Each structure stands twice: as structure tokens, then as C-alpha cells.
Amino acid sequence: MRFRGKRRMLAVLLACLTLTLALPAMAEGKVKISAAVEGDVYSGGTFKVRVSAADDNGATLQSCAGMIVDLEYDPNKVEVANVGVNLPEDFVNAYNPECTLEGSNKAVRIAFVNYRLDTTKTISNIMTVTFRAKSLNEGESLTFQTKVNEAYVLTADAAGSVTYPKVDENNIENNAGNATAVTPPPYILGDVDGNNKIDTNDAVWVLQYCVKLRNFEGNASLAADVDRNSKIDTNDAVWILQRCVKLRDENFNLV
């Protein structure tokens, strides 16, 4: 999907900001957007990149009226598996999260507005993108660059007159998330029977192990401990079944 430009964001923002509320005075400050890679990165594996916002003191971002943020990535190295939006209540996401940038890189874009003009609403985590790594060599580096295209803040004078100035680009700080590819593990978590896929048969194997109808050899016991509590029990079977019906993601986190 191609970007539709910034007109849609501005239209939504202007429509939302027709409200007038008595708000306390609020300084503009800086906007910091950062990306952080969570989990090991290796060929065929999944990991997450969390995009977060903060003010110039590193605290959660307050008085935000709207923002357009891109998370750029190299499509030759990774592909998007899932996008989770983590905006507070009353914030409106004005774009579908996954879009395509011009050029060789791609990006996941999010654009949002605070339509209630409530300065008590703060932003910390903006979105979490789950990526699936393609063919990577051990030691290969990956970069996930944030880019704030536009940002607006809420301000009010002593009389309660509300304005929403655009943040100057000199007051916007973008921070990339970096990772280095590691050697893939000798097993796939949840793939107990070793057939390179996770299905109900893996849960059956775990249940059979629990009632001593089956013994595990090699890496099967490591693959079976999906809740990572150093023991294999019925809870692992439940987690695998939840994974099969997409109640858990590739890392066995609840969706």
C-alpha cells in the first residue's frame, strides 16, 4: 500500500482540533522517538521491535496532539509478521499500520491524533512490530530507523485558548534500533516432534510425555518447554494449542 501523503493526517487532525477546552499551559519541549529490538535475531526466527516516545527529559510524552511516525526496515533482510498498536484510549490511528516507502527500504507507518485534547493523556509505547528474519549470516547487522514526519503538541494560554503548534524538526530526535544476527537454535520452540512446524501433534506429544507414554530424545525436551519454566507439563501443551489457534504469537506471547 502506497503512502497517501500527509493530507489525510492533517485533515483528521484539523477536524479533531475544532474542539475548545480549557487546558493548563503546556510547554512544547522535544519529542524523542526510539526503536528497541527485543529477542534474538536469526534466520527464520521472529523478534520484535518496540517503538516508544518520550520528552526531552526521557519521561512519557505529554500534551501530544498528533504524530506521523515511520519505522524503516530492510525488506531484503526481514518481513513484517504482525503490527500491534499501543496507543492510549482516545487516540485515533489515522492510517493502516503497514505501508510502503519510496526507494529500497520499507516502513511501518502509524499516524494518530488525540481528539479529546486531553493533556493528561501520555504516550510511551506507540507500536510493536513483529518481524520474521529472512536468510541471515551470523554477525550480520540490522537497523530499524525511526522517522517522525510530523508532530503536533497541545498548548493553552491563561485564558484557555487552545493551539496545536507543529514541533520544529530541530526539536525531534529519532533513534534507531540495532541488532546482530546470531546462530539459530538447534530446535524450534514448540516443534516437539521435529517436523519443522507447530501443530496439535506437538501438544499430543507433550501430553503423552506427561502421562509417561512417551520419552523425549535430543532437543525435543527443549522444544517442549514453551513456557520456559524448566519443566514440561500440561501447561506447555495448552500453550502449543493456543499457538495453533493464533492466541499466541511466534514467541508464545499472548496476542
Sequence and secondary structure as in RCSB ss.txt:
>XXXX:A:sequence
MRFRGKRRMLAVLLACLTLTLALPAMAEGKVKISAAVEGDVYSGGTFKVRVSAADDNGATLQSCAGMIVDLEYDP
NKVEVANVGVNLPEDFVNAYNPECTLEGSNKAVRIAFVNYRLDTTKTISNIMTVTFRAKSLNEGESLTFQTKVNE
AYVLTADAAGSVTYPKVDENNIENNAGNATAVTPPPYILGDVDGNNKIDTNDAVWVLQYCVKLRNFEGNASLAAD
VDRNSKIDTNDAVWILQRCVKLRDENFNLV
>XXXX:A:secstr
 B   SHHHHHHHHHHTT            EEEEEEEES   TT EEEEEEEEE TTSS B SEEEEEEEEEE T
TTEEEEEEEE   TTEEE S SEEB SSS EEEEEEEEETT  TT  BSEEEEEEEEE S  TT EEEEEEEEEE
EEE EE TT  EE  B  GGGEEEE EEEE     SS TT TTSSSS  HHHHHHHHHHHTTS    TTHHHHH 
TT SSS  HHHHHHHHHHHTTSB TTS B 
